[in-house]
Amino acid sequence: MTPDDTGTAAPARTRIEYLEELGDELVQRGLRVRLTLPRGQSPSLHVMNPDASALTENILAERGADGWWYWWSWAERIAPADDVAAAADRVALVLAVH
């Protein structure tokens, strides 16, 4: 944790907060999102291209030794969770209709 302006430790962000932040960015890019909270499993962000409903992906947020990252469902990193714009750009590109 890092100190904020008041000198107290900033609260740690949660996996769900990271996914919600990415979801907001993806909605601005025209994608549809739904936060999925399955019992006994990690939450994920289900993302769909509304113009081609077959183009979907489940995005995860996981913390490792080097910080929080967004991950594809096939266990490949997308971008650091602190770079939401870069993550949203990559997801939008992959789900784009070509």
Secondary structure, DSSP 4 states (H G I P E B T S, - for coil): --B-TTSSBPPPPPHHHHHHHHHHHHHHTT-EEEEE--TTS--EEEEEETTEEEEEEEEEEEEETTEEEEE-TTS-EEEETT-HHHHHHHHHHHTS--
